Every structure is written in C-alpha cells, then in structure tokens.
C-alpha cells in the first residue's frame, strides 16, 4: 500500500523550487566591477547625480543659486580663513574666495 503525498510536505518543496527558478541572474559587471551602463559615463562607475559638479578652481556662475553657511561649527568646520567663506550649492558644501567666487575647497555633499 502506498501512502499519498501530503500537501503539507509538497507545498514547501514546490515553493523552494519556484524560488530558485525565479531568482534573478546577477548583472554582468564590466572592468573593475562597474555595471556596463555606468562604465560609459563621463565619470565612470558613478551613478547620475552623484558625480561632483564642482571642482577646485571653478568659478561659481552668477546664475547659480547658493547660500552662505554662517554656522560653520554646525558642520564641524573650523572658521573659514580670511578672504573665504563656506557656501552651500544644491547639497554640495564648498569653500570659496569672497572676492572672486572661485572654489578653493570641496567639502562634501550634505
């Protein structure tokens, strides 16, 4: 006499089998583990919007909105050296020369 297969034992086996079949395949990474779409970007391996827009030596355009950080101690920064100030542009914190608007230091994204 054969015993009927109970659904209590069959259901987990079916679910496990379906989970292994439906598992996504790992994406193919390019050189250095960079996904193919990001490897072709101007700044390779950095997602859009994450690449720094501001470099030391760049001048902040007159049309770019920014605001001065006067409570620099809140960001654990020392007092800005004479002739410079801390400025937030979008979510980038930079130190700029007051007279020229040239970026002297990139301090990070906030």
N, C-alpha and C positions, 0 to 999 in steps of 0.2 A: 504494500500500500504506500502510495507517495503522499507526502504532505504538501498541501497547497502553499504557495509562496504568499506570505502575508504582505499587505501593502505597507505595513509599518517598517519592514526591512527594505522593501523595494524603493520606496519614495526617497530616502536619503541617498541611495546609490544612484538613482536617476538624477537627482539634483546635483550631486557631485560630478557626474558625467557631463551634464549640461554646462556646469560652471567651467570645466576645463576646456570644453569645446568653444564656448563663447568668450574665453579670455582674450583680451586684445593682444595683438602682436606688438612687441617693443618697436619703437620707431628707430629707423636706421639713422645713426649719427654719422656725421662727416668727420673730417680731420679734427682731432682734439676733443671729440665728444660733442661737437656743435651740431644741432639739427640743420639739415640742408637748407631750409628757408632762411635761417639766421646767418648761415655761413656766407651768404651772398650780400648781406647788408654792408653799408659803408663802414660801420663799426661792427666787425664780425662777432657773433655769439652774444650780442646784447639785444634784448627784445626792444621793439619800437617804444619810444618814450622813456626808456631807461638810460639811453646814452646821454652823457653830459653835453649840454648845448654850449656851455660857457668854458672858455679856455683862458688861462693866464695870458694876459697881453691883449685880449679882445677889448674893444670899447663897447660899452652898453649903448645901443641905439637910442636916440632921443624918443622914439615912438614906443619903446618898451616900458611897460608899467613895472614899477618897483617900489619898495618902501624901505626906509632906513630902520635898522634894528638898534634901538637905543638901550634896550635892556639886555645887553650882550651877556651879562652874567647869568641870565636865564638859560643860555645855551652853553654854559661853562666855557666862555671865551674870555681871554684877557682883554683889557681895554685896548681899543684899536690904536695903533701907532699914530703919531701926529701926521696929519695930512691924509688920513684914510678913514673909512667908515665901513661898517658892516651893512650889507644890503641883501634883502630877500627878493629874488626874481623868480616868479612862479613858486616852486618849492626848493629852489637852489639858494644856498647861503654863500655869499661871496664877500670878499673884502675889496673895496675899490678905492682908487685915488679920488679925493674930493675934487680937485681942480680939473682933471681930465676925464674921469669916468672910466678909466682903464682898470680892468680886473687885475688885482695883484695876487689874489689867493682864492682858490675854490675850496670851500669848507664842507661841502656835502649837501645831500638832499634831506629836507625835513618835511 
